[in-house]
């Protein structure tokens, strides 16, 4: 994961995403999440770290992933 200043992005959420198998999948999920004005970093085979300057809405993040064609299996803060 690239270095992100945790002081500037204090809110974090870890998503376990099923169906993310390649770099194209990862990029599609990152793009979908970043439309929510967050920073998203996908790590194969199925982890996505979402960071924000504001409290994160787990349901909005899950919905963005679903709309990209994937399923969120689990979330952690």
N, C-alpha and C positions, 0 to 999 in steps of 0.2 A: 504494500500500500504506500502511496506517495505520502510525504510528510505533510500533515495538516496541523496547524496550530490549534491545539485543543482549547486554548483560551478564547480563540475567536469563534470556534464551533463547539461549544460545551455540551450540546445535546447529541447523543449517539444512539443508534438502533442497529442491531444485527439481525438480518433476515436470512433464513435458510430457505433457498429457492429450489424447487424441484423442476427439472427439465432444462436447466442451464448447463449445457455440455461443451460449448465452444466460445471462442472470442466474440463471434457475432452475437451469440445469445447474451453474453455479458454486456456488450456495448448497447444492445437494444434495451436491456433492463436499466443500465445506468442512464441512458437518455430518457427513459420513461420517468424515472425517479427525479432526475434533475429538472424536469418540467415543473416540479413542486418547489423549486427554489431551494434545493438542498445539494450537498455534495454526496455522490454515491460512488463507491468503489467495489466492483464485483471481483471476486476471487474464485476461480474454478476449483472444485466442481460445483459449488452451490451456495457460497456465502456472499452476502452483500452487506457492506458497512455503509450506513447512511449517517451523515453528520449535518448539523444545522446550527444556526445562530439562535433559533427559536425552538420552543418545545415541539417535538415531533408528534404527528398524528399517525399512529400505527395503522389505522384502518385506511387512511388516504394512501400511505405507502403500499400497503397490500393491494389496494384497488389499482394503483398504477402498474404494479407488477402483473396483476391478472389481466389488465387491458393490453399489456404487451404480449400476452399469450403464455404466461407462466403461473405457477402456483407458489404461494408462500407456505412452507411447511411449518415454520416456527419463527417466532420473533423473540429477541432478548434485548434488554436495555443494559 
